[in-house]
Amino acid sequence: MEDYSLGLTSLKDEQQPVRAEIQGRMPEWLKGTLIRNGPAQWDEVRHWFDGMAMLHSFSMDESGVVYRNRFLRGPDWCALNQQGKLAYPQFATDPCRHFFKKVASLFISDLGCNPNVNVVKIGKTWLALTETPLALEFDPETLQTLGLYDYDRDALHRHITSAHPIVENGVLYNFTVQMGKTSRYNGYRMPAGGSRQTFAHHLSASPAYLHSCALTAHEMLLWEGPFVVDPLRLLWRNRPYIENFRWRPELGSRLVRLGRDGTSQAYELPPLFVFHHVNSFYQENSLCVDMLAYQDASLVGQLYLNNLKPAGGERVETPHLVRVRVEQNRARLETLSRTPLELPRILEGQGQAYRYVYGITQQQSRFYDGLVKLDTWNDSQLTWSEPGCFAGEPVPQQAPDGAEVVLLSVVLDTKRSQSFLLVLDAETMTERARAYVPAVVPFGFHGGFTGAL
Ligand code: CO
């Protein structure tokens, strides 16, 4: 039996900083810290996405690799660990009714903060992010929580947002979903230390679940698939947040373009569900928007713990790469590859032409048990996998002299009941080194590498 459920088992304790056991040779130029975010404690919750946020770091220098982890001490974690009960709504789990104070004026009924999806650096500030309105600031060296970050209580205060901002020249770009009688998507920019300014918005009759965006020098792009919610259901909800959304393929999808000049447009396209945009860029006169597409939103249901953990559950669906090409104000959808790929990363900056996308993939398992490098020019691929191993998001990192690129991925080795940091040669997808930590790093989502702290 494949026992990846070890990666979905709650951690109780935090680790003292500990040196990893290195096999192979780490590249000498690889100095810095990989910071990862993800859920690590699933007491009282029902879904992979609902676990309490924990940061993990792997600091690399000539003396080796040091691993640290720390729970983020947001209101949700504090309540769960002090009162033993879930106090705030999560993605797919609500607290018991008597803990759940309904505030009718808010669409998110109570502002907790369990930012277990991603991290971002803006100026000198590191933030842990999810899709609810608040973020948590943390110290990248010790991983200690520094406090709630509520964006200066600006005009977008209390909106649903995304954990996938894009930082360009020190300015953070992201969007909010403003639910109401008329719902709207707001694209915003936020300079370091500044407040958020909306640069364009688009009205939506049926607001969709949106997870990420793409960005070029001219616009932000959002894929509005037909996984939609009636805002009134959220207001008077009697079920967890995501369970208010419905898959309505008859609505089709829209590619929403939020121009940096304040304009907006939407292009009608077939019904597909998307978590992650990969990139967007201009190729001659056409705008290419690449993303990973699912046939529908079934994945959300497949990631409940009662499907994922027991043997015999439904296989997790993995999406494939599609491109929307916009030319002369018309959009069409192309399939670039059928290779299964999720948690996509590219080496290039957003908005630039690119060739390779890296991600997690599925080989034998019903969960993610490999890494893949997909060549978008000719749909060829290279993969890495090992029996009993389950890999996380691969982060590409280029040597300072540009001579080589490695991928950094945290892998669970069920044969040893330990996780390791895998360093792959990104050209050949072969192993350079691995660094075992004396612990299991639960399956997480996103992270980043930073050269200097
Ligand atoms: Co994501």
Residues whose N, C-alpha, C, O or C-beta is under 5 A from the ligand:
A	BS01	CO	none
